[in-house]
Amino acid sequence: MLKRKSIKLLSVLVCMLLVAALGACAPVEDFSDDPKTPAIQTPTVLGEGRKAFNLSVTDDKGGELFFEIHTDSETVGEALVALNLLEGEPGPYGLYVKKVAGITADYNTNKKYWAFYIDGEYATSGVDTTAITEGSTYALKVQ
């Protein structure tokens, strides 16, 4: 009887030891979704031409798309329209942007609009009148 109890106790101890050993082999935690660790996204390269600029597009939920644009166009708007990335209609202040990269923001229908940024600053010119500056980063964000 004592021998049986010893075998059971030894079996339980071996099982506990195996569970502890397997727990130590758990995978290393992945911090790629940690908000403090920014994800690096490779931009989609579009177009051909002598000039190049970066474009980020942010939807109303904070999702971002990144593009590296190559063009011979003179303005940012002209380049984006030629690549079918931007759609809009003429307005009293220039091109009224309604759709960027397939994302619609139309104040008349959903009370949202596209804001245009140049190197992180709110632009004082429209996308259709902004001359492309080599190395600049442009952004369109739903507001």
C-alpha positions in Angstrom: 0.0 0.0 0.0 2.8 2.4 0.9 4.5 1.5 -2.4 1.3 2.4 -4.3 1.0 5.8 -2.6 4.7 6.5 -3.4 4.2 5.6 -7.1 1.1 7.9 -7.2 2.9 10.7 -5.5 5.9 10.3 -7.8 3.6 10.3 -10.8 1.9 13.5 -9.7 5.3 15.2 -9.1 6.6 14.1 -12.6 3.4 15.5 -14.2 3.8 18.8 -12.3 7.5 18.9 -13.4 6.5 18.3 -17.1 3.8 21.0 -16.9 6.3 23.5 -15.5 8.9 22.6 -18.1 6.4 23.0 -21.0 5.3 26.4 -19.5 8.9 27.5 -19.7 8.9 26.7 -23.4 6.0 29.1 -24.1 6.6 31.3 -27.2 8.2 34.7 -26.7 5.6 37.5 -26.5 5.2 39.4 -29.8 5.1 43.2 -29.2 4.4 44.1 -32.8 0.8 45.2 -31.9 2.1 47.3 -29.0 1.0 50.9 -29.7 4.4 52.1 -28.4 6.1 50.2 -31.2 5.2 51.7 -34.5 4.6 49.3 -37.3 6.7 49.9 -40.4 4.7 49.7 -43.5 6.3 49.6 -46.9 4.6 52.1 -49.2 2.9 51.1 -52.4 4.9 52.5 -55.3 2.8 54.0 -58.1 3.5 55.8 -61.4 6.5 56.7 -63.4 8.3 59.9 -63.8 11.2 62.2 -62.8 9.5 63.5 -59.6 8.8 61.5 -56.5 6.9 62.2 -53.3 5.3 60.3 -50.4 1.6 60.3 -49.7 -0.3 59.0 -46.6 -4.0 58.5 -46.6 -5.9 58.3 -43.3 -9.5 57.2 -43.1 -12.0 58.3 -40.4 -11.0 55.3 -38.1 -7.3 56.1 -38.2 -6.4 53.4 -40.8 -3.5 54.5 -42.9 -2.2 53.7 -46.4 1.2 54.8 -47.7 2.2 55.5 -51.2 5.4 56.5 -53.0 4.3 58.5 -56.1 6.4 58.9 -59.2 5.2 61.4 -61.8 5.9 64.1 -64.4 2.9 66.0 -63.3 3.2 69.6 -62.0 0.8 69.4 -59.0 0.0 66.8 -56.4 -3.6 66.7 -57.4 -2.8 66.2 -61.1 -0.5 63.3 -60.2 -3.1 61.7 -57.9 -6.0 62.1 -60.4 -3.8 60.6 -63.2 -3.1 57.5 -61.0 -6.8 57.2 -60.1 -6.1 57.7 -56.4 -8.1 60.9 -56.1 -11.6 61.9 -57.3 -13.5 65.1 -56.9 -15.3 67.9 -58.6 -14.5 71.6 -59.3 -15.6 73.9 -56.5 -15.3 77.6 -55.8 -11.9 77.1 -54.1 -10.5 74.5 -56.5 -10.9 70.8 -56.6 -13.4 69.5 -54.0 -11.9 66.1 -53.1 -14.5 63.4 -52.4 -12.7 60.1 -52.8 -9.1 59.1 -52.1 -7.8 55.6 -52.6 -11.4 54.4 -52.7 -12.4 56.0 -49.4 -15.2 58.5 -49.7 -15.5 61.6 -47.5 -18.2 64.0 -48.7 -19.5 66.6 -46.4 -22.8 66.7 -48.2 -23.5 63.0 -47.5 -21.6 62.0 -44.4 -20.4 65.3 -42.8 -16.8 64.3 -43.4 -14.2 66.0 -45.6 -10.6 65.5 -46.8 -8.0 67.7 -45.1 -4.7 68.2 -47.0 -1.3 68.4 -45.2 2.2 69.2 -46.5 5.0 67.9 -44.4 2.7 67.5 -41.4 1.2 71.0 -41.5 -2.3 71.8 -42.6 -2.0 73.1 -46.2 -2.9 76.6 -47.1 -3.3 75.6 -50.8 -5.5 73.0 -52.4 -4.2 69.7 -53.6 -4.8 70.7 -57.2 -2.8 73.9 -56.9 0.1 72.6 -54.8 3.3 72.2 -56.9 5.2 69.0 -56.2 8.2 69.6 -54.1 10.8 66.7 -54.4 11.1 65.0 -51.0 8.0 66.5 -49.4 5.4 64.3 -47.7 1.8 65.0 -48.5 -1.2 63.6 -46.5 -4.9 63.4 -47.0 -6.9 62.7 -43.8 -10.6 62.3 -43.3 -11.9 64.9 -40.8 
